[in-house]
Amino acid sequence: MESIFKSFDDALKESSLFPLTAKRISVLQINMGRLCNLACRHCHVDAGPARKEIMSKETLEACLEVIKAHGIPVADLTGGAPEMNPDYMQFVKSCVDAGCRVKTRTNLSILTEDGYTDLPSFFAENKIEVIASLPYFLEETTDRQRGKGVFASSIEALKNLNSIGYGVEGSGLELNLVFNPCGAFLPPQQKAIEADFKRELKKRYGVSFSSLYTITNMPVGRFLDFLKQSGNLRGYMEKLQSSYNPSAASNVMCGETLSVGWDGSLYDCDFNQMAGLKCGPGSPIHIKHFDRLKLESRRIVTGAHCFGCTAGAGSSCTGAVS
Amino acid sequence: METYYNPEDLAKFSSISEGAPELWKKFSQWYGAVFAEGALTEREKALIALAVAHAVQCPYCIDAYTQSCFEKGSNKEQMTEAIHVAAAIKGGAALVHGVQMKNAADKIGL
């Protein structure tokens, strides 16, 4: 891919943003494992029920040590389905006890499966922010991306979350949804599609939520396979490149986020993690060797997939950036 | 296989500026202004463009505005309804000319 297209670093140079460096570590994004109850067609992690990679208790403890020692304000838990890590609840509780704000990413449908139905109450007790994937408010579109029956179980989970106050104004329990395009195109304007989701989910299912984040599909993992197999790779990459937005590039999430892989390896973001690109030369590459000074001034490792975060309004794990 | 329409040609659209650069510049500026948010939203304008693209049967425009409609937040149901509007006007336009046929038939008939 790199050889066919213009390099991301060249785009940064043209907009006087080269080299891209970290500013601080406000968020420790922890990939708790690649095991998932779903196998979505757009998944950049290539997660699924057959994956065996799970973050060990020892690595979780190393993450917790860093959070405590450095007062990391936010832990962003992702996967796979992070809930499927056997030490998930204990880890969440420990982060909260350490004064760290926890955001948990969920595919929603896991919350309706045996063994996981108590989680919404656990989230509420610990004031966890729930960030839930829901590609679209129509069943056909969502199931095409996530698998048959996933939309129905997602709506069931959303209703459960609403019933205990999540996504209900004034409750203080934040329920944010994540939209990603069901195909090789950029997401719509975040505010516009949020208004559609709010109107349609309320009208059709009586469901409410706090905010909607739009996320661009990254040319990594299973989505990259789809682009290649469907003959969309060139067109999609051209689209990402031609939509390069310097304002989005100056606000990319790697400036404030450090990503931890299931085995404790350190990356600039979840996408570099899936591309196997660890933090660059001079930076520690494992959570056990965490060095704040070095990591907060590290040079970000870039690749062609970075155009996904800088196209149009930009994209991050908390939606559009500009 | 050679065809009259090649999807890669869409990206070469701006090459039409060669020979008449000022006209292309004016067209580009006007085109951009037409599709900017105004009394109609960008999403509504993209749906109109998609419908017109089908009416004028331009494969480049169909490709471009299918993508644009998705990127403005429309879904396939809405896009299909927009195309039905175009089809209804085209079909209706053909049918309403049947009155011309009737007039002509009445005129030449006994």
Interface residues (C-beta under 8 A of the other chain):
Chain A: Y136 L138 T141 P181 G183 F185 L186 P187 P188 Q189 A192 I193 D196 E238 K239
Chain B: A11 T41 R43 Q67 F70 E71 K72 G73 N75 K76 E77
